[in-house]
Amino acid sequence: MHNPIGIFDSGVGGLTVTKEIRRLLPSENIVYVGDTARVPYGAKDAETLLTYGREIIRFLLTKNVKAVVLACGTSSANTFDKLQDEFPDLPLVDVLRPGVATCLKLLQAQPHLRFGLIATAATIKSGLFERLLLEEIPNTVLHVRACPLFASMVEAGLAGKPNNPILHFAAQTYLSDLRGQIDALVLGCTHYPLLTTTLKHILGDIQFINLAESAAAATKTCLANKLNGCDTPPTHQFYVSGSTEIFKKTARNIFNEEIEPLKISW
């Protein structure tokens, strides 16, 4: 099917998911929405997040998308079930549930693995990731931390400056006491893979669980019977609701190509 895959996030974080989907599904057309005018989502209440998600999905439906990926941990934690109810004929993929599945696979091979979970305040408050993981394996060690400044720092362009003293101080304040206490860290916001250099400096040699990789695999599974089988080069469209400069710079760093996003307003 030539219809594109829709992907949305509060800003640039979902580009990490887009990168993995492009790698895993290179023939697929993509329409991406970065809601940069209303970033960050992490401090928003669930009803506001639902309104945002509803607006973005309605826009993506005008592009005839065949599925939508909620490439945002906060939206995944707070709106996924309700959006599924509101759009019952549209396949939806979130990032948290595939991430839980990845952790469960790791625990099958390494039963004593100790996890950390970092995410936005809204994701942590929802308790979804922790609940889903511990329902399956109740004795799992899981240290949970809200890191409310990280997404804003990425949106401000600090991800490309891992030695920035403000970023380093925030990471140290949030996470330094976890050094030696965890073996794997779940990056519960799709902005966070852009901060791994700083996180490694604080936490040492640990494994990172990137929700972007898990979500891309889940997208492939979800669309198994709807994938684009033609040889026509795919099209990738990007829309933003606010500033474009940091978005363009971050996209260039992620994809190693120039991205020219289009403006959208709600």
C-alpha positions as CSV (number, residue, x, y, z in Angstrom):
1,M,0.0,0.0,0.0
2,H,1.3,3.4,-0.9
3,N,-0.4,5.2,1.9
4,P,2.1,6.7,4.3
5,I,2.8,5.9,8.0
6,G,1.9,8.8,10.2
7,I,4.3,9.6,13.1
8,F,4.0,12.4,15.7
9,D,5.8,13.7,18.7
10,S,5.9,16.9,20.8
11,G,9.0,18.0,18.8
12,V,12.3,16.4,17.6
13,G,12.3,13.3,19.9
14,G,10.1,11.3,17.5
15,L,12.8,11.7,14.8
16,T,14.6,8.9,16.6
17,V,11.6,6.7,16.0
18,T,11.4,7.9,12.4
19,K,15.1,7.0,11.9
20,E,14.5,3.4,13.0
21,I,11.3,3.1,11.0
22,R,13.1,4.3,7.9
23,R,15.9,1.8,8.6
24,L,13.5,-1.1,9.1
25,L,11.0,-0.2,6.5
26,P,12.9,1.7,3.8
27,S,10.2,1.6,1.2
28,E,7.5,3.2,3.3
29,N,6.2,6.8,2.9
30,I,6.2,8.8,6.1
31,V,4.3,11.9,7.3
32,Y,5.8,13.3,10.5
33,V,4.3,16.0,12.8
34,G,6.5,17.7,15.4
35,D,4.3,19.8,17.7
36,T,7.1,22.2,18.4
37,A,4.7,25.1,19.3
38,R,3.4,23.2,22.3
39,V,6.6,21.3,23.4
40,P,7.3,20.0,26.0
41,Y,4.4,17.6,26.6
42,G,5.8,16.3,29.9
43,A,4.1,18.8,32.1
44,K,0.7,18.7,30.4
45,D,-2.4,17.0,31.9
46,A,-3.9,13.9,30.3
47,E,-6.9,15.8,28.9
48,T,-4.7,18.4,27.2
49,L,-2.6,15.6,25.7
50,L,-5.6,13.8,24.4
51,T,-6.8,17.0,22.7
52,Y,-3.4,17.4,21.1
53,G,-3.3,13.8,19.9
54,R,-6.8,14.0,18.5
55,E,-5.9,17.2,16.5
56,I,-2.7,15.7,15.1
57,I,-4.3,12.4,14.1
58,R,-7.1,14.2,12.3
59,F,-4.5,16.1,10.4
60,L,-2.6,12.9,9.6
61,L,-5.8,11.4,8.3
62,T,-6.0,14.1,5.7
63,K,-2.8,12.7,4.4
64,N,-4.4,9.2,4.1
65,V,-2.1,7.5,6.6
66,K,-2.6,3.8,7.0
67,A,-1.3,3.9,10.6
68,V,-0.1,6.3,13.3
69,V,2.9,5.9,15.6
70,L,2.7,7.8,18.8
71,A,6.4,8.5,18.9
72,C,6.1,10.2,22.3
73,G,6.4,8.5,25.6
74,T,4.1,11.0,27.3
75,S,1.4,10.6,24.7
76,S,1.8,6.9,24.7
77,A,1.4,6.7,28.5
78,N,-1.6,9.1,28.8
79,T,-3.6,8.9,25.6
80,F,-3.1,5.6,23.7
81,D,-6.1,3.7,24.9
82,K,-8.5,6.6,24.5
83,L,-7.2,7.4,21.0
84,Q,-7.7,3.8,20.0
85,D,-11.3,4.1,21.2
86,E,-11.8,7.3,19.2
87,F,-10.1,6.0,16.0
88,P,-11.1,2.3,16.0
89,D,-10.3,1.7,12.3
90,L,-6.8,3.2,12.4
91,P,-3.9,1.1,13.6
92,L,-2.0,2.8,16.3
93,V,1.4,2.0,17.7
94,D,2.8,3.5,20.9
95,V,6.4,3.4,22.2
96,L,5.9,2.2,25.8
97,R,4.3,-1.2,25.3
98,P,6.9,-2.3,22.8
99,G,9.6,-1.1,25.2
100,V,8.1,-3.3,28.0
101,A,8.2,-6.2,25.6
102,T,11.9,-5.6,25.0
103,C,12.6,-5.6,28.7
104,L,10.7,-8.8,29.2
105,K,12.8,-10.5,26.5
106,L,16.0,-9.3,28.2
107,L,14.8,-10.6,31.5
108,Q,14.2,-14.0,30.0
109,A,17.9,-14.2,29.2
110,Q,19.2,-12.3,32.2
111,P,16.7,-12.8,35.1
112,H,18.7,-10.6,37.5
113,L,18.9,-7.6,35.3
114,R,18.3,-4.3,37.2
115,F,16.5,-1.6,35.3
116,G,16.2,2.1,35.5
117,L,13.4,4.0,33.8
118,I,13.8,7.7,33.0
119,A,10.9,9.7,31.4
120,T,8.9,12.9,31.6
121,A,7.0,13.7,34.7
122,A,3.7,12.8,33.0
123,T,4.9,9.4,31.9
124,I,6.2,8.6,35.4
125,K,3.0,9.8,37.0
126,S,0.9,7.5,34.8
127,G,2.8,4.5,36.2
128,L,2.0,2.6,32.9
129,F,5.5,1.2,32.1
130,E,6.1,0.1,35.7
131,R,2.7,-1.5,36.0
132,L,3.0,-3.4,32.7
133,L,6.5,-4.7,33.5
134,L,5.8,-5.7,37.1
135,E,2.5,-7.4,36.2
136,E,4.6,-9.8,34.1
137,I,7.6,-10.2,36.4
138,P,6.8,-8.8,39.8
139,N,10.2,-9.1,41.4
140,T,12.0,-7.0,38.7
141,V,14.3,-4.3,40.1
142,L,13.1,-1.0,38.5
143,H,14.3,2.4,39.6
144,V,12.0,5.1,38.2
145,R,13.0,8.7,37.7
146,A,11.3,11.7,36.2
147,C,13.7,13.9,34.3
148,P,11.5,16.9,33.4
149,L,14.2,19.1,31.9
150,F,15.7,16.7,29.4
151,A,13.2,17.0,26.6
152,S,13.3,20.8,26.8
153,M,17.1,20.7,26.7
154,V,17.0,18.6,23.5
155,E,14.5,21.0,22.0
156,A,16.9,23.8,22.8
157,G,19.7,22.1,20.9
158,L,21.8,20.9,23.8
159,A,21.8,17.3,22.6
160,G,24.6,18.2,20.3
161,K,26.6,19.6,23.2
162,P,27.1,16.7,25.6
163,N,29.7,18.6,27.6
164,N,27.3,21.5,28.2
165,P,27.6,22.3,32.0
166,I,23.8,22.8,32.4
167,L,23.0,19.5,30.7
168,H,25.7,17.7,32.7
169,F,24.5,19.2,36.0
170,A,20.9,18.2,35.3
171,A,21.9,14.6,34.4
172,Q,24.1,14.3,37.5
173,T,21.4,15.7,39.8
174,Y,18.8,13.3,38.4
175,L,20.8,10.1,38.1
176,S,24.2,10.1,39.8
177,D,23.0,7.9,42.7
178,L,21.9,5.2,40.2
179,R,25.5,4.5,39.1
180,G,26.2,0.9,40.0
181,Q,22.6,0.3,40.9
182,I,21.3,-0.5,37.4
183,D,22.4,-2.6,34.5
184,A,20.1,-1.2,31.9
185,L,18.3,2.1,31.4
186,V,15.0,2.5,29.6
187,L,15.0,5.7,27.7
188,G,11.3,6.4,28.3
189,C,11.1,9.5,26.2
190,T,12.1,9.5,22.6
191,H,14.2,12.6,23.1
192,Y,16.5,10.8,25.4
193,P,18.5,8.7,22.9
194,L,20.0,12.0,21.8
195,L,21.5,12.3,25.3
196,T,23.3,8.9,25.6
197,T,26.8,10.4,25.6
198,T,26.0,12.5,28.7
199,L,24.1,9.6,30.3
200,K,27.0,7.2,29.8
201,H,29.3,9.7,31.5
202,I,27.0,9.8,34.6
203,L,26.0,6.1,34.7
204,G,29.0,4.3,33.3
205,D,28.9,1.2,31.1
206,I,25.3,0.2,31.1
207,Q,22.8,-1.0,28.4
208,F,20.4,1.5,26.9
209,I,16.9,0.4,25.9
210,N,15.8,2.7,23.1
211,L,12.1,2.8,22.6
212,A,12.6,4.0,19.0
213,E,14.0,0.6,18.1
214,S,11.2,-1.3,19.8
215,A,8.5,0.9,18.3
216,A,9.9,0.5,14.8
217,A,9.8,-3.3,15.2
218,A,6.2,-3.1,16.5
219,T,5.2,-0.9,13.5
220,K,6.6,-3.5,11.1
221,T,4.6,-6.2,12.8
222,C,1.4,-4.1,13.0
223,L,1.6,-3.3,9.2
224,A,2.7,-6.8,8.1
225,N,-0.2,-7.0,5.5
226,K,-0.1,-3.3,4.5
227,L,3.5,-2.7,3.7
228,N,4.6,-0.9,0.5
229,G,5.7,-3.5,-2.0
230,C,6.6,-1.2,-4.9
231,D,10.1,0.1,-6.0
232,T,9.1,3.7,-6.1
233,P,11.4,5.9,-3.9
234,P,9.5,6.7,-0.7
235,T,8.5,10.3,0.2
236,H,9.1,11.7,3.7
237,Q,7.2,14.8,4.7
238,F,7.8,16.7,7.9
239,Y,5.5,19.2,9.6
240,V,6.1,21.4,12.6
241,S,3.8,23.7,14.5
242,G,6.4,26.1,15.8
243,S,10.1,26.9,15.3
244,T,11.9,25.1,12.5
245,E,15.6,25.9,13.2
246,I,16.4,23.5,16.0
247,F,14.2,20.9,14.3
248,K,16.2,21.2,11.0
249,K,19.5,21.0,12.8
250,T,18.5,18.0,14.9
251,A,17.1,16.3,11.8
252,R,20.3,16.9,9.9
253,N,22.3,15.3,12.7
254,I,20.0,12.3,12.9
255,F,19.5,11.6,9.2
256,N,22.7,13.1,7.8
257,E,20.6,15.0,5.3
258,E,18.8,18.3,5.0
259,I,15.1,18.3,6.1
260,E,12.9,21.2,5.2
261,P,9.8,21.0,7.4
262,L,6.5,22.6,6.5
263,K,4.6,24.8,9.0
264,I,1.2,23.7,10.4
265,S,-1.2,25.4,12.7
266,W,-4.1,24.0,14.7
